[in-house]
């Protein structure tokens, strides 16, 4: 779930090599989900469930952030995907 300046949850744990589907909703406005190190990105549109499927081929912590400006505090809209072996 996304809302101004935060994701919930902001920490996501998945297993390496296992297909993952993330589902996003927004409570207030258009947000983005961008994890450059994994090469995944999605718009999070209010009133809609947005899905993003991926399978990782590398382990580690990978930061993600909102890439649709949502106001003062936007820079703190971050989280981490941790991919475990």
N, C-alpha and C positions, 0 to 999 in steps of 0.2 A: 504494500500500500504506500502510496506517495501523497504527501501534502506539503504545503510550503515548508521548505527547509529540512525535511526529514523523510527517510524511508523507514518502514516498519515491516519486517525486521531490517536492520542495517547490516547485519552479519549473516551470510548465507554459507552453509557448509554442504559440499557435495563430494562424491567420489570420482576419482579420475577414470575416464573411459566409459562412464555410465551416462547414457542420454538423460538430459535434464530439460524440463519445461518450467520456465518461470512464468507466473501470471501476475500481471500488474493491474492495479486500479488507482485512480487519482480521486482524491476527495475534494479538490478545489479548482485545479486549472491544468493546463498542459505542462507536463514535466517530461524529462528525458531520462533514459538509463543508458549509460555509456561505460563500457569496460574495455578500454583500448588494448590492454595486454592480452585479452582473450578474443579481441576482434568482434565483439558483440555490442549491439545497440538497438534501442527501441524507443519509440514515442509512447508516452503514457497519457492517454486521452481520457478526460473525465467522462464518467457515465458509460464507459466501455471496459471490458476485460481485454487486456492486451497480452498476447502470448509471445514468448521468445524461447526457441528451442536451440540447444547446443550440446555438444559433446566435447569435453576437454581432452587434450592429449598431453597435458603438462600439469604438474602439481605445484602448489604454492598459494600464497595469499595474493589476490589481485584486487586492487582498489577500483571502485566504480563511483560515478558521480552523475549528477543531473547536468545535462548539456542544453537545456532550454531555460534561459534566464527567467527566474521566478521572483525576483525582488531582492531587497536587502536581506542578506543571510543565505543567498543562493550558494555561495562558495562553500558553505558548511554542509551542503546536502550531499553526503558521501556515505560510502559503506565499503564492505569487503566481501568478496567471494573467496572462500578458502576451499581449495581442491586438495583432497587427501588421497594418498596412494592407496 
